[in-house]
Every structure is written in C-alpha cells, then in structure tokens.
Amino acid sequence: MDLAYIPSPSTGVLHLGPLPLRGYAFCIIIGVFVGVWYGGKRWVARGGKVGTVADIAVWAVPFGLVGGRLYHVITDYQLYFSDGEDWVNAFKVWEGGLGIWGAIALGAVGAWIGCRRRGIALPAYADAIAPGIVLAQAIGRWGNWFNQELYGKETTLPWALKISAGPNREAGLYHPTFLYESLWCVAVAAFIVWADRRFTLGHGRVFALYVASYCVGRAWIEYLRVDEAHHILGVRLNVWTAAIIFLLAVTYFVLSSRMRPGREEIVEPETDEDAKAVADASDSDDDEKAEPASEKAEPAGEAEKAEPAEKAEPAEKAEKAEKS
C-alpha cells in the first residue's frame, strides 16, 4: 500500500463553458506574466523606464515560443514525422513540447530586435530579466504535471508522482522530475539575485550565471527522466546540450569579468548623449587602452611648448645688454 504520493490531475483541460482552459498553456502564460513583472521591477531598479521590459517582451516572447517549439520538434521529430504519426500535431503547442534551449536562443533574437529599437544594450536587459526568466520556467514546469509527462524513473519515495495509464505511459509511481526542476529554478533565481547584489554584476554576467546554474541542475535531472530521447554515446542529447551551454556561459562570464568589470552606469538612454553612451559601451575597453597613450603624449606637447620659452630667455638678456 502506498502511504504517500503526489497525485496527478485526472485531466489537463478545464472547460469554462465552450472555452477550454488547458493547464499546460495556463502555466506558460502565468510564467510569462511573472517573468515580465519581475524583470520590469529589476529594470526600473537599475535606472530603466517603466514599461520597457514589457515592450521588448512583445518581441522576445513570441520568438521564444517559436524557438522552443522548433527545438522540440527537431529533436523529437519521430513523434510527428514517423510512420503512423500526424505532422499536424507539431503545431499543437498546448499539448506540451517546448525546448528551453530553443526558447532562450530565439527569444534572445527577439529581445535584441526590441532592444535595438529602443537604443538599449542587450546584455543589460538580459541581466535584468534573467531571474524572471528562470521563475517563469519554474511555473511553466507545472504544465508537465497537468499533462502527466516528463516524469522520472520509478520510485517508492513519499513524494513520488502517481501517473495513470494512458498513451505512451504506464501507471505507477515515478520521480516527479517536473517538481525537481521547478524547485531548482526557484533556487537558481534566488542565487543569481543574491550574486547580483553581492558582486554588482553587469554586462550580461547575471544572465550567464543563470544559464550556467540552470544547466547544472538540468543535467542531473535528465538522468532521472525516462521519456523517449535521442542519445549520443549513451548519453541523452539534452545532457550534452546542457554541458556545452554550461561551458559557453562560464567562458562568457570569465571573459566579461576581465574585459568589462563592474556594471553599466546607464541602461536606458534619456537623452541623445545617454544613447551615445550606451551605444559606445562596447568600445569602453578600447578607450581605456587609449588613455595611457594620450597621457604619455601630454608631457611631449608641454615640452614642445616650453622649448620656445627657454630659447626666448637668452634673446631677452641680449636685448637688455644692448640697451645698457
């Protein structure tokens, strides 16, 4: 007899009259609102304007949804394009299937477009919204609970997830990997907010820290999952993806810390001068390297100016001597 377990919803759809409310889509929508709201608070705290994060999200969110779906369909193409499968299902996003890697990659493209239209540096925007993104992930993962998907291996732990029999799944008690990832995302959000306050991170390093931290958790959670996945050298594809992206994020963090220490002074331009400062932020290192050269040139200039004065002294003495 099972003394304790987490029950799964009997259905992933609630009907409000003729309108179906799908649990998966509902979680995604709530996650987006929370992410934009919290990102907006952080942006204003950094000196940005109210409403900027939401305006850029109009570009980033649709791009992210398309990117997430594309990644899922490409990496799990057999679910839609193999014999006996209906390729039209590839468009049914509400049934589940968004790859976070594709969502972040294409979402960044949308954010870049939105930032460029407002004269904002993408790294500063990414730092502000990073905790909001990972909180949105934490909420979105509960959509998998509604769909009874992406669970782990069988277990007898008291927090096991009870799965009912259905298409491509067997009834039983399994590791609630959706819950593990949700909790991990909340921990990552708290960690990067703390690190940002403690070390005054800037120039995209908060976002890089989020990516690296998330990848660590995603790697070990992937080992628990039993859903169908492609393998490379016996390792799930998403584990390889997490490892590669982790290394890229750490590399960016280290290089950025050396090349651009500190945090941006201006994140959103108020005037044309501010806009120029934001646009020239990427050239700050070149300016710093040029400063010593200009400082060294100053004494030479002064020496040139002083030379005529020194030469003038004997002439003045000679003139006085003639008069006397």
N, C-alpha and C positions, 0 to 999 in steps of 0.2 A: 504493500500500500504506500502510495506517495503522500508523505506528510505535508510537503510544501512545494510549490512551483508557481511560476508566473503564467497565468492563463493567457491565451491568445484570443483576440476578438473573433466572434463567430462569423463576422462579415467585415469587409473593408469598405463598405459603402453604406451610408445613411441616406435615406430619402426624405427630403423636405418637400412633400407633395410630389410634383413631377420632376423636381430638381434633385439629381443625385449628388451627394456630398461625399467624395472619396477621401478616405483617411490619408492616403499617401500624398495626394495633392494638397490637402489641408495642412499637413505638416510642413511641406515645402513652402507654402505661402506664408505660414506663421514664421518660419525660419527667415525668410526674406525680409519680412517686416521688422523682426527683431534685429537682424543684422544691419539694416539701413538705419534704424533708430539709434542703435548704439554707436554705429560708425559716425552718424551725424553729431552725436554728443562729443565724441573724441575729436572730430574735425573742428568743431567750434572751440573746444578747449585749446586747440593748437593755434588758434588765431584765424580759422576759416570762417566762411559765412554760413548762416543758417540756410538749409535747403540745398546746398551744393552737393552733398553726398547723394541725396535723393535724385537730383537732376542727372548726375553721372550714372546712377544705378539704372536709370531708364535705358541706358546703353548697355551697361555691364550685365544686368540680369538676363535679358533675352539672349545675348551672346552666350552667357554661361549655360543656360538651359539647352541651347542647341549644341554647344560643345560637349556637355555632359551626356546628352543622348547619343551624339555621334560616337563618342569614345565607347560607350556601352555596346552600341550596335556593331561597331567594327571589331571589338574584342570578343563579342559573343555572337558573331554573325550566324553561327549554326542554329541559333534559336529562331531566326527569321528567314533564312535563305536556304536551309537544307530541305531535303525531300519531305513532303508532308506538312511543311510549315507555311504560314501565310505571311508574306513580306509586308503586308499592310500593318501587321502588329508592331512593326518597327516604329510607327508613328504614335502608338498608344502609350504616351509618356505616363499617364495616370496609373497604369498597371505596374509601374516600377521600372527601374533601369536608368540611373543617371550616374555616370562615372565622374568622380570628383576631379580626377586629373584633367579630363577634357573640359569640365566646367570652369576650373581655375584658368586653364590656358586660354580658352576662347573668351571667357569673361574678362580676362586682362586686356584682350584686344578691344573689347567694347569699352572698358574703363579708360583705356588710352585715348580712344576717339573722344569720349566725353571730357577727359582732362584737357586734351589739346584744344577743344573748342572753347574752353574757359581759361586757357593760359596757365594751367596747373601742372606741376611736375607729378608724374605718375607715382614715383616712389613715396612721396609724402602722402598722397591719397591712399596708397596701399597700406602704409603704416597705420593710418587712422582706422581703416576698416577691417584690418586683419582679425582682431578679437571678435568683431561682429560676424565675420565670415565663419569662423570656427564654431561660434554659438549657433549660427544658422544650421551648420552641419549637425550639431548635437540634437537640434529639434527635428531636422529632416530625417534623421535615422529612425525615428519612431514611426515613420511611414512604412518601414520594413516590418514593423510589428503588426501593423494593420494587414499587410499582405502576406504575413506568415512566410517570410523569405529571409535569406542571408543569415540563417542560424548556423550554429557550430556543431561540433561532434556531440554524441550522446553523453549524458552526464546524470549523476544522481545527486548533484548539489542541490541544496534547498532553494536556490534561486534559478533552477533550471526552467527553461521555457517549454511549455506544453504546446506541441504542434499537432493539429488534427490532420487526418488523412485527406489528400487532395491531389490534384495534378502535379506530378513530378515530386511528390513528397510523401513520406511515411509518418504515421502517427508515432509520437514518442516524446521523450524529454531531452532537450538539447541545450547546449551552451547558448545563452542569449547574446550573441556577438553584436547585435544591434545596440544592446544596452551597454556593453563594454565600450564600444566606440563612442557612444553618446557621452558616457562619463569621461572618457579620455579627452574628448573635445572640450568639455567644460573645464577640465584640469589644464589643458593647453591654453585656453582663453585666460584663465587666472594667472598662469605662469608668464605669458607674454606681457600682460598688463603690468604685473609686478616688475618684470625685467625692464620694461619701457620706463617706468617711474624711477627705478633704482639706478639705471645706467644712462638715462636720457638718450635713447636710441633714435636714430633718424636715417634718412636716405635709403629707405627700404629694408632696414635691418629687422624691424619688428615683423614685417611680412616674411622675411627669410627665416626668422626664428620660428614663426608659426608653421611654415611649411616643413622645416626640419623636425620639429617636435611632433607634428601630426604623422609624419612618415614613420617615426619610431613606433608609435602605437599601432598604426595600420599594418606594419609588418608582422607583429606578433599576433594580432587579431586574425590576419589572413590565414595563419597556420591552423586556427581553430575551425575555420569555415569548411563546409562540406559541399557547398553548391558547385555546380559544374564550372570549370575554369581551364584555360589553356596553361600548360606547364612548359617551362624551359629548363632542361637539365634536372627535371624532377621537382622544380620549384614553381609555385604559382606565379603567373605573369605579374599580378599586382605587387608581389613581394619584390620582384626585380624592379618594377617601376618605382616603388617606394624607395628602394636602395639608391637608385640612380638620382632621383629627385632630391633625396636627402643630401647626397654629396654635392650636387649643384647648389643647393641652398646654403650649405655650410661654406662652400667656396666663396659664394657671393658675400656672405656675412663677414668673412675674414678680410677679403679684399676691400670691401666697402669701409670697414672699420679703419683700415690703414690709409685709404685714399681720401675718405671724407669723414673724419671723426666729428662727433657732435651731432646736432640736429639742425634742420632748416630754420632760419630766423623768420622767413616769410613763406607761408604755404599757399596763400591765395592773394593775388595782386589786387590792391585797392586803386592804385594809380598806374600810369604808364611806366614810372620808374620802378615800382614794385614788380610789374610784369617783366621788365627787363632783368631785374634781379633774379627772378625765378627762372627765366629762360637761360640766363648765364650761369646758373648754379652748377651745371655740369662742367663749366670751364674754370671753376674755382681753384682747382689744383694747378692748372697751368699758370694762373695769376700768381699763386703763391710761389711757384718756381721762378717766375719772372722778377719778383720783388728783390731778391738779393742782387741780381744783375743791375737793377736800376739804382739800388743803394750804393753799389760799388762805383757806378758811373758818376755819382754826385761829387765825390772829392775831386775827380779828374776835372770836372767842369769848374769847380771852385778854384782849382789850381790854375786853370787857364785864365780865369778872371783876375786872379791875384798877380799873374805874371806882369801884365802891363803896369800895374801899380808899383811893382818892385822896380821895373825899368824906369818909371817916371821919377823916382826919388833922386837918382844922380843928376838928371836933367834939371830939376828944380834947384839943386845945390849949385850947379854950374851957373845958372841964371842969376842967383843971388851974388855969387862971387864976381861976376862981370859988373853988376851994378855997384858993388862996393869998390 
